[in-house]
Amino acid sequence: MPGSRKRARSPLTSALAALVLALVPTAVPATATAAAPAGYDHQRCGNTSGRVLLTLDDWSYGDDDRAVTVGRSLQRRGIRAAFFLVNSYASRYPKVAAALHTQGHWVGNHTYSHPHLRQLSEREARAEIRGGVDSTLLRPPYGDFGDRETRLAEELGYRICTWTVDTRDWEGPDGTFPGTAALRATVRDAPAADKRSGVILGHLFSHFPEALPGIVDDLRDQGYRLCRNTGPTTHVIPYPLNC
């Protein structure tokens, strides 16, 4: 979720962080080649192609197969997207990430339990990143990160990846999610500079998946091209992105 959604750290958050430290297995860092080069733009995630990268975050709570369904639909249209999955769910359903890779999509790290990393101790933040999905891109929950989190990501073999277009698909009136028409309008009306070589943020639990077919149509009608699906992927997400 975007960074504007702030919440105070509670005793429950502290307890959960301690549990993560105890339970998350020690993973092998992704790869040193994932380090961000000089001048790296975390908002574009290494996208220098001129094409638009669609990204979907978190998990579809209540429909664990939704990511695979969305991935299949995009694959059929020749589009590669990036899915940033919360690993406390993805680790329970490993076939989801495997299917997304097979479909030709990238799968990124969205930490183990989706905390505000800057509210954690360094040890806790490291454990959250280390316990995330095996990848070379890290999207900090809420877009909330600073110099410390950037350093930790690099030490663990990750590049930070945020976004240029925020659909704010989680923020509607009276606690509801915005509808598909509103989401299409948000993307359609976004500045051209944010869409060319840009990264669009949506979530698996909102109406963003239903809006995607229309969003794709709108982008193409506006003359934009989307990241091309060139076949199965691995956990290594290259720099620059091969869109």
C-alpha positions in Angstrom: 0.0 0.0 0.0 1.1 3.6 -0.6 3.2 5.6 1.9 0.5 8.1 2.7 -1.3 5.5 4.8 0.5 5.8 8.1 -0.2 4.1 11.3 1.4 4.0 14.7 3.4 1.0 15.8 1.5 -1.0 18.3 2.5 -3.7 20.8 1.0 -6.2 18.4 3.4 -4.9 15.7 6.3 -5.4 18.0 5.2 -8.9 18.9 4.8 -9.8 15.3 8.2 -8.5 14.4 9.7 -10.6 17.2 7.8 -13.6 15.8 9.2 -13.0 12.4 12.7 -12.9 13.8 12.1 -16.3 15.4 10.3 -18.0 12.6 11.5 -16.7 9.3 14.2 -19.0 7.8 17.6 -17.4 6.9 17.6 -17.0 3.2 20.5 -16.7 0.9 20.8 -13.1 -0.4 19.5 -12.8 -3.9 22.6 -11.8 -5.9 25.2 -9.1 -5.8 24.4 -8.2 -9.4 21.1 -6.8 -8.3 22.8 -3.8 -6.7 21.4 -0.5 -7.9 23.7 1.4 -10.3 24.6 5.0 -9.9 21.7 7.2 -10.8 19.1 4.4 -10.2 15.5 5.7 -10.2 13.6 3.7 -7.6 10.3 5.0 -9.0 11.0 3.4 -12.4 12.6 0.3 -11.0 15.1 0.1 -13.8 12.5 0.6 -16.6 14.2 2.5 -19.3 12.3 0.9 -22.2 9.6 3.6 -22.8 7.0 0.9 -22.0 4.7 0.8 -19.1 5.1 -1.7 -16.3 2.0 -2.8 -14.4 2.5 -3.9 -10.8 0.2 -5.6 -8.3 0.9 -5.7 -4.6 0.1 -7.7 -1.5 -2.3 -10.6 -1.8 -5.9 -11.2 -2.7 -7.3 -12.0 0.8 -10.1 -14.6 0.4 -9.1 -15.6 -3.1 -5.7 -17.1 -3.1 -5.8 -17.9 -6.8 -6.6 -14.4 -8.0 -3.0 -13.5 -8.8 -2.7 -16.5 -11.1 -6.0 -15.6 -12.8 -4.8 -12.0 -13.3 -1.4 -13.3 -14.5 -3.0 -15.6 -17.1 -5.2 -12.8 -18.5 -2.2 -10.5 -18.9 -0.1 -13.3 -20.4 -2.8 -13.9 -23.0 -2.5 -10.2 -24.0 1.3 -10.5 -24.3 1.9 -8.4 -21.2 4.5 -8.9 -18.5 3.6 -7.5 -15.0 5.4 -7.5 -11.6 3.6 -9.0 -8.6 5.0 -7.9 -5.2 3.6 -10.6 -2.8 3.5 -10.6 1.0 5.4 -13.8 1.9 3.4 -14.7 5.0 0.7 -15.6 2.5 2.9 -16.5 -0.6 4.9 -19.0 1.5 1.7 -20.9 2.3 0.8 -21.1 -1.4 4.1 -21.5 -3.2 2.3 -22.6 -6.4 1.2 -19.0 -6.9 4.7 -17.5 -7.4 5.7 -20.5 -9.4 2.7 -20.1 -11.7 3.4 -16.4 -12.1 7.0 -17.1 -13.1 5.8 -19.7 -15.6 3.3 -17.2 -17.0 6.2 -14.8 -17.7 5.8 -12.3 -14.9 8.2 -11.0 -12.3 7.7 -11.7 -8.7 9.0 -9.2 -6.2 9.6 -9.0 -2.4 7.0 -7.1 -0.4 8.5 -8.3 3.0 7.2 -11.1 5.1 4.3 -9.4 7.0 3.9 -6.0 5.4 5.1 -3.7 8.3 6.3 -0.1 8.1 10.0 -0.9 7.9 11.1 2.4 9.3 9.2 1.7 12.5 11.2 -1.5 13.1 14.6 -2.0 14.6 17.4 -2.7 12.1 17.4 -6.3 13.1 13.6 -6.6 12.7 13.7 -4.8 9.3 16.4 -7.0 8.0 14.4 -10.1 9.1 11.3 -8.8 7.3 13.2 -8.3 4.1 15.2 -11.5 4.4 11.9 -13.4 5.0 10.2 -12.0 1.8 9.8 -13.6 -1.5 13.0 -14.6 -3.2 13.7 -11.9 -5.8 16.0 -9.0 -6.6 13.4 -6.2 -6.4 12.0 -5.0 -3.0 8.9 -2.9 -2.7 8.8 -1.5 0.9 5.2 -1.7 2.3 3.4 1.7 2.0 6.4 3.0 0.0 7.9 3.7 3.4 11.7 3.6 3.4 14.8 5.7 4.0 18.5 5.5 3.8 18.7 2.6 6.2 16.2 0.5 4.3 18.0 1.2 1.0 21.2 0.0 2.6 19.7 -3.1 4.0 18.1 -3.9 0.7 21.4 -3.6 -1.1 23.2 -5.7 1.5 20.6 -8.4 0.9 20.9 -8.2 -2.9 17.8 -6.1 -3.6 17.0 -2.9 -5.5 14.1 -0.7 -4.1 11.2 -0.5 -6.5 8.3 2.0 -6.0 6.1 3.6 -8.7 5.4 6.6 -10.8 1.6 6.3 -11.0 -0.4 5.5 -7.8 -4.0 4.4 -8.5 -4.9 4.8 -4.8 -7.1 1.8 -5.4 -7.3 1.1 -1.7 -8.7 4.6 -0.8 -12.4 5.2 -1.6 -15.3 7.0 0.0 -16.6 5.5 3.3 -13.9 2.9 3.4 -14.9 1.3 0.0 -12.6 0.7 -2.9 -12.8 3.0 -5.9 -14.6 1.4 -8.9 -13.1 0.4 -12.2 -14.1 3.6 -14.0 -12.4 5.7 -11.4 -9.2 3.6 -11.6 -9.2 3.8 -15.4 -9.6 7.6 -15.2 -6.7 7.9 -12.7 -4.3 6.1 -15.0 -5.7 7.7 -18.2 -5.3 11.2 -16.7 -1.8 10.6 -15.2 1.0 12.8 -16.7 2.6 11.4 -19.8 6.1 11.6 -18.2 4.8 9.2 -15.4 3.6 6.6 -17.9 6.5 6.5 -20.4 9.0 4.2 -18.8 6.7 4.3 -15.8 5.4 1.9 -13.2 1.7 1.7 -12.3 0.8 0.6 -8.7 -2.4 -1.4 -8.0 -3.3 -4.1 -5.5 -4.6 -7.7 -5.7 -7.3 -7.1 -3.1 -9.0 -4.1 -4.7 -10.9 -3.5 -7.9 -7.6 -2.9 -9.8 -7.6 -6.5 -11.3 -11.1 -5.9 -12.8 -10.0 -2.5 -14.1 -6.9 -3.9 -15.8 -8.4 -4.9 -19.2 -9.8 -1.3 -19.6 -6.5 0.2 -18.3 -4.6 -1.7 -20.9 -7.0 -0.6 -23.6 -6.8 3.0 -22.5 -3.0 3.0 -22.4 -2.8 1.5 -25.9 -5.3 3.9 -27.2 -3.1 6.7 -25.9 -0.2 5.3 -27.8 1.7 3.6 -24.9 3.2 0.2 -25.1 3.3 -2.2 -22.2 6.1 -4.5 -21.0 6.3 -7.5 -23.3 5.8 -11.0 -22.1 8.7 -12.9 -23.5 8.3 -16.2 -21.6 9.0 -17.6 -18.2 11.1 -15.7 -15.6 13.3 -16.5 -12.7 13.7 -14.8 -9.3 16.4 -12.5 -10.8 14.8 -9.3 -12.1 17.3 -7.7 -14.4 18.6 -4.2 -14.6 17.6 -2.6 -16.8 14.2 -4.3 -17.0 13.8 -6.2 -20.3 10.4 -4.7 -21.1 
